[in-house]
Amino acid sequence: MPTCGDRNAPSFNQKARELPRYFDKLNHLFARAQLMDDTAKKRHVVRYLDVATAEEWEARPEYKDPTKTYRKFQDAIVKLYPGANEDRKYTIADMDTLVGSRYRLGIASSGELSEFYRQFFAITDFLVKKSRISTRERDIAFLRAFQDSLMNWVATRVQIKLPDHDKETPYPMAGPTQQGAQIASLIQIYCFFLCSANFATVVM
């Protein structure tokens, strides 16, 4: 097993979504080290944590009781972190928080657009697959992230690009569809002009 501070040592940053990855890496290391003893596994789990977190986990009866398996200890820890369960990895609140934050901050570069899109896709892909939201709700949420100056500009260009699109149907989130790709292209063009001296004349 790697020592604490080693670049191959697992780490946990207190974010619930990262907990499954922490245990996955530990389990991989246990298998590679051919470690079978449950008590030893528990000790390795806490040795890579900060002091406060380690003490919290060590206080669990599943840790202190030698008759409790490592698996039961792992399950008990996961229950302490809402969102650590793979079935609850992302919530609608996560989507709304991301969209609201991006709307407030705006988009000033293609890099910021790419970062937002990656985060948004990860969250909404999970929510759609779990039937927590529909693709229509996803598409509406995607466009809510952009400030009025962007949306007015994009809306004008989209009407030219997609003249037959039903106004009652939200434009698809940038993605594999032809319409989604066109909208992604328009937003990227917007970012280019946003960073140039000609932005005001182009949008106006």
CORPEMO-V824348 format. One record per pair of residues at least 12 apart in sequence whose C-alpha atoms are under 10 Angstrom apart, sorted by the first residue. I is the first residue (numbers start at 0). GAP is how many residues later the second one is. If there is no record, write none. Layout:
<<I & GAP> <I & GAP>>
This chain:
<<0 & 25> <0 & 28> <0 & 29> <0 & 31> <0 & 32> <0 & 34> <0 & 43> <1 & 27> <1 & 42> <1 & 46> <2 & 41> <2 & 44> <2 & 45> <3 & 40> <3 & 43> <3 & 44> <3 & 45> <4 & 43> <7 & 17> <7 & 21> <8 & 13> <8 & 16> <8 & 17> <8 & 20> <8 & 39> <9 & 12> <9 & 13> <9 & 14> <9 & 15> <9 & 16> <9 & 19> <9 & 35> <9 & 37> <9 & 38> <9 & 39> <10 & 12> <10 & 14> <10 & 15> <10 & 34> <10 & 36> <10 & 37> <10 & 38> <10 & 39> <11 & 36> <11 & 37> <11 & 38> <11 & 41> <12 & 36> <12 & 37> <13 & 35> <13 & 36> <13 & 39> <13 & 67> <14 & 66> <14 & 67> <14 & 68> <14 & 69> <15 & 62> <15 & 64> <15 & 65> <15 & 66> <15 & 67> <15 & 68> <15 & 69> <15 & 72> <15 & 73> <16 & 64> <16 & 65> <16 & 66> <16 & 67> <16 & 68> <16 & 69> <16 & 71> <16 & 72> <16 & 73> <17 & 65> <17 & 66> <17 & 71> <18 & 58> <18 & 59> <18 & 62> <18 & 64> <18 & 65> <18 & 66> <18 & 67> <19 & 54> <19 & 58> <19 & 64> <19 & 65> <19 & 66> <19 & 69> <20 & 63> <21 & 23> <21 & 26> <22 & 22> <22 & 51> <22 & 55> <25 & 15> <25 & 18> <25 & 19> <25 & 22> <26 & 14> <26 & 18> <29 & 14> <35 & 34> <36 & 32> <36 & 33> <37 & 25> <37 & 28> <37 & 29> <37 & 30> <37 & 31> <37 & 32> <37 & 33> <37 & 35> <38 & 24> <38 & 25> <38 & 26> <38 & 27> <38 & 28> <38 & 29> <38 & 30> <38 & 31> <39 & 30> <40 & 28> <40 & 29> <40 & 30> <40 & 32> <41 & 15> <41 & 16> <41 & 20> <41 & 21> <41 & 22> <41 & 24> <41 & 27> <41 & 28> <41 & 29> <41 & 31> <41 & 32> <42 & 15> <42 & 20> <42 & 27> <44 & 12> <44 & 13> <44 & 25> <44 & 28> <44 & 29> <45 & 12> <45 & 17> <55 & 21> <56 & 16> <56 & 17> <56 & 19> <56 & 20> <56 & 23> <57 & 15> <59 & 13> <59 & 16> <59 & 17> <60 & 12> <60 & 15> <61 & 12> <61 & 13> <61 & 14> <61 & 15> <62 & 13> <62 & 14> <86 & 39> <86 & 40> <86 & 43> <87 & 38> <87 & 39> <87 & 42> <88 & 34> <88 & 37> <88 & 38> <89 & 32> <89 & 33> <89 & 34> <89 & 35> <89 & 36> <89 & 37> <89 & 40> <89 & 42> <90 & 32> <90 & 33> <90 & 35> <90 & 36> <90 & 41> <90 & 42> <91 & 31> <91 & 32> <91 & 35> <91 & 40> <91 & 41> <93 & 26> <93 & 29> <93 & 30> <94 & 24> <94 & 25> <94 & 26> <94 & 27> <94 & 28> <94 & 29> <94 & 32> <94 & 43> <94 & 46> <94 & 47> <95 & 24> <95 & 45> <95 & 46> <95 & 48> <95 & 49> <97 & 18> <97 & 21> <97 & 22> <97 & 25> <97 & 43> <97 & 44> <97 & 47> <98 & 17> <98 & 20> <98 & 21> <98 & 42> <98 & 43> <98 & 44> <98 & 45> <98 & 46> <98 & 47> <99 & 41> <99 & 44> <99 & 45> <99 & 46> <100 & 15> <100 & 44> <101 & 14> <101 & 42> <101 & 43> <101 & 44> <101 & 45> <102 & 40> <102 & 41> <102 & 42> <102 & 43> <102 & 44> <102 & 45> <103 & 41> <103 & 42> <103 & 43> <104 & 40> <104 & 41> <104 & 42> <105 & 39> <105 & 40> <105 & 41> <105 & 42> <105 & 43> <105 & 44> <106 & 38> <106 & 39> <106 & 40> <106 & 43> <106 & 80> <106 & 83> <106 & 84> <106 & 87> <107 & 82> <107 & 83> <107 & 84> <107 & 85> <107 & 86> <107 & 87> <108 & 79> <108 & 81> <108 & 82> <108 & 83> <108 & 84> <108 & 85> <108 & 86> <109 & 77> <109 & 78> <109 & 79> <109 & 80> <109 & 81> <109 & 82> <109 & 84> <109 & 85> <110 & 77> <110 & 80> <111 & 79> <112 & 33> <112 & 71> <112 & 74> <112 & 75> <112 & 78> <113 & 74> <115 & 26> <115 & 29> <116 & 25> <116 & 56> <116 & 57> <116 & 58> <116 & 67> <119 & 18> <119 & 21> <119 & 22> <119 & 25> <120 & 17> <120 & 21> <120 & 52> <120 & 53> <120 & 54> <122 & 15> <123 & 13> <123 & 14> <123 & 15> <123 & 17> <123 & 18> <124 & 13> <134 & 35> <134 & 37> <134 & 38> <135 & 33> <135 & 34> <135 & 35> <135 & 36> <135 & 37> <136 & 33> <137 & 32> <137 & 34> <137 & 35> <138 & 30> <138 & 31> <138 & 32> <138 & 33> <138 & 34> <138 & 35> <138 & 41> <139 & 29> <139 & 30> <139 & 31> <139 & 32> <139 & 33> <140 & 29> <140 & 32> <141 & 28> <141 & 29> <141 & 30> <141 & 31> <141 & 32> <142 & 27> <142 & 28> <142 & 29> <142 & 30> <142 & 31> <145 & 41> <148 & 41> <148 & 54> <148 & 55> <149 & 36> <149 & 37> <149 & 40> <149 & 41> <149 & 44> <149 & 53> <150 & 36> <150 & 39> <151 & 51> <152 & 33> <152 & 34> <152 & 37> <152 & 49> <152 & 50> <152 & 51> <153 & 29> <153 & 30> <153 & 31> <153 & 32> <153 & 33> <153 & 35> <153 & 36> <153 & 49> <154 & 16> <154 & 28> <154 & 31> <155 & 47> <156 & 25> <156 & 26> <156 & 29> <157 & 13> <157 & 21> <157 & 24> <157 & 25> <157 & 28> <160 & 18> <160 & 21> <160 & 22> <160 & 25> <161 & 17> <161 & 20> <161 & 21> <164 & 14> <170 & 12> <171 & 12> <173 & 12> <173 & 13> <189 & 12> <189 & 13>>
